[in-house]
Amino acid sequence: MSQNDRPARALYIAGEWRTGGGRAEQEVLNPATGAAIGTVPHASAADLEEALAAAQRGFRAWRETPGEQRGAVLARTAALIRERVDQLAAIATEEQGKPLAEARGETLGAAAILDFHAGEAVRIYGRVLPRPTGTRSLVLKQPVGPVAAFCAWNFPLLNVVRKLSPAIASGCPVILKPSEETPASATAILQCFQDAGLPGDVAQIVFGVPDEVSRTLLASPVTRKLSFTGSVPVGKHLMRLAADSVMKMTMELGGHAPVLVFDDCDLEKTLDMMVAHKFRNAGQVCVSPTRFYVQDGIYDRFAAGFAERTRNLVVGDGSAAGTRMGPLANPRRPSALDEMIANAREVGARVLAGGERGDGDGFFYRPTVLADVPLEAKVMNEEPFGPLALMRRFGTLEEAIEQANRLPYGLASYCFTENGRRQAVLGDAIESGMVCINNVRASWPDAPFGGVKDSGFGSEDGPEGIEAHMITKTVHIS
């Protein structure tokens, strides 16, 4: 079902869906065809002020709601998402481009996060400190307050749940601004929350000019937390805006994940895992493996095997059977990749696979492998956010660690070695929020998800996702 077949609504403010009331609208494109499939309305200044007032009301009521009730809403939302998995996946594929199988996996992953936070809603503990008889010192955990949350287009279902789920479990209302490029995914998820019984003032959705929305929400004394998923430059800009209000922040920013492949790895298994993981969602993943550092003894075999598997990937419309990689999500990404690949070739990189746009009217790009990429290449220093794998060789463990930590990014990293001592050293030495050794899964509902250095701070998922929405208060009683 296309967006044109759905009701033209996208704003959810103070418990009601709105169509925008004649305000500016933005086209939504199908990345597989480049054709417009709908529009999304922009919130007015009055809409944003009304959303803030509703969040303030919602906080007074929701913070007093028992954890069992908050958890029950999340559990019912998870059940509804599972019931609607095919519908939700089809919406995400149509407006973001990823294959249906990936969109289904994303949908079920979102439900799993809700299940976890539903349980955590009743496990928000404080403690009693030892004091002389007749006195008490209590340490309390309380919800921080209304959250302004901004999320990216690359996981249009999961990113929305990652923002809403821990906040709602903690007792915090949310004003969410998803990407204007994937609005139907976000509104379909919020509809699941509403159908599960979430009060209208607890979660709201607004769309609009990003700078206008962020300045309004972050300047308001109502907003007590900023949660952002997106690029490093935009994240730093939002942090500056939020600093004036001294609010709590969770920043999940970009990455440029290194992959360290040692001579003793299971070569064929490593290749199978890494090619599939590299080109998942056409490489438009913040934890996507990007910089492949391969030890001298297997470098040539690894590069050749990676390129062969890459050339065999089926690229096409994500809704078509057999598609392994869909289009890029918007017309900006192919142009950015063209520029990066041209620069890499100029300084000496070799193209082993791809390196050019795909066929058709959509935003297709052939999955690409570059070998012997010099460190001065632009793409070795800036996140490509696309289907691009970069190969370099290394000799020693120390050299590999140095290259992995060379950039200011520190979100995820991947290592492949059968040497137990080396695994321990890598886990300690690599500067990233998540280190995967002999596997590629960095995201689990019960584990913190977040980075270090320019990749941000704070965690989503796990108990840490709840903690990020709490303040600590000490009460001394005599």
C-alpha positions, 0 to 999 in steps of 0.5 A, a space after each residue: 500500500 502506497 502512502 497515497 493510499 493512506 490518510 494524509 496525517 503526520 503530526 500527532 500533537 496533544 492526543 490528536 492526528 493532524 494533517 498540517 492545516 495548509 502549512 508547508 509540506 515536503 515530498 516523500 520519495 520512493 528511493 527505488 523509483 525516485 517518484 513521489 509517494 506522498 507528502 509530509 506536513 510541517 509543524 507551525 510555531 504554534 504546533 510546537 508550543 502546543 506540543 511542549 505544553 502537552 509534554 509538560 502536562 504529560 510529565 505530571 501525570 506519567 511520572 506518577 503512573 506505576 511502573 507496572 502500568 507503563 510496562 504494560 503499555 510497552 508490552 502491548 505495543 510490542 505485541 501490536 508491532 509483531 501483529 503488524 510486522 508485514 504492514 510495517 515492513 512494507 512501509 519502511 521498504 517503500 520509503 527507505 529502500 531496504 529489502 523486505 527481509 531486513 525491514 521485517 528484522 528491524 520491526 521484530 528488533 523494535 518489538 524486542 526492545 519494547 519487551 526489555 524496557 517493559 520489564 525494566 519499568 518495574 526495576 528502577 531502584 534507589 538505595 538506603 545509606 547506613 546512618 545512625 538510628 533515627 536518621 535516613 539517607 535515601 538515594 532516589 532515581 526519578 524521571 528527568 522530564 520531557 524529552 526532545 528526540 531526533 532520529 535518522 531515516 536509516 532505521 525508520 522503525 527501530 530508531 523511533 522505538 529506541 527513542 520512545 521505549 526507554 523514555 516511556 518506561 522511565 516516566 518521561 514524555 517525548 516530543 519526537 521529530 523523525 526524519 521527513 524522508 520516512 514519516 509513514 514508518 514513524 507514524 505507523 509505530 506511534 499508532 501502535 503505541 496509541 492503540 496500546 493505550 499510551 496517553 496522548 500527551 506522553 508521546 507526540 510526533 512533529 515534522 518540519 524544518 529541522 533547525 526551526 524545530 530543534 531551536 524551539 524545542 531545545 530553547 524551551 524550559 519544558 525540555 529536560 533531555 535531548 536524545 539524538 541519532 544522526 551525524 557528528 556535525 548535526 549532533 555537535 550543533 544540537 549540543 550547543 543549542 542544548 547547552 543553554 538549558 543545561 539539559 541531559 543528553 544522549 548522543 548517538 552519532 556517526 561512525 567509521 567502524 574498523 575491521 581487524 582481520 588477522 591471519 588466524 581467522 576462519 577466512 571463509 566464515 569471516 568473508 561470508 559474515 562481513 560481506 552480508 554485514 557490510 552491505 546490509 541496508 546498503 551500508 547506511 548503518 552507523 555501525 557498518 564495517 567500513 575500514 578493513 585492515 587485513 593482515 599481510 598473510 591473507 590480505 590478497 585472498 581476503 580482498 579477492 574473496 570479498 570482491 567476488 562475493 560483492 559482485 554476486 549480490 543482487 541489487 534491486 527494489 527492496 520489495 522484489 523477491 531475491 533482492 539482497 541490497 536495495 537503493 540508497 535512501 535519497 539522491 544525496 548519497 550517490 553523489 557523495 559516493 561518486 566524489 569519495 570514490 573518485 578521490 580515492 582512485 586519484 590517490 591510488 586506490 584500486 577498484 575491485 568491485 562496483 564503483 559506479 551507480 546502478 541502473 534504473 531511475 532510483 538511487 541505486 549504487 553498485 556495492 563497491 570494494 576498494 583495495 590499497 586505499 591510502 590514508 590520505 583518501 577522503 573516504 578513509 577519514 570521513 564516514 561514507 555511509 554507503 555500500 563501500 568497503 575499504 581495504 588496507 593491509 597491516 603487519 603487527 597487532 600494534 599497527 592494527 590497533 593504531 589504525 583502528 584508533 586513528 580517527 576521532 570516531 568510536 562507535 563500533 569495531 570488529 575483530 576476527 582472530 582465534 587467538 584468545 590472548 589477542 582477543 583480550 588485548 583488542 577488547 581493552 585497547 580499541 577505542 569504541 563503545 562496542 567491540 565485536 570479536 568473531 561476530 557482527 552483532 553490536 545491538 542487543 536489547 539488554 546491552 548498552 548501545 553507544 559510542 565514545 569520542 566524536 561518536 557521542 556519549 550515553 547509551 540506548 538499550 539495556 538498563 543504561 537506556 533507562 538510566 539515561 532518562 533518570 536523575 539522581 536525588 539524595 534525601 537526608 531525613 532526621 
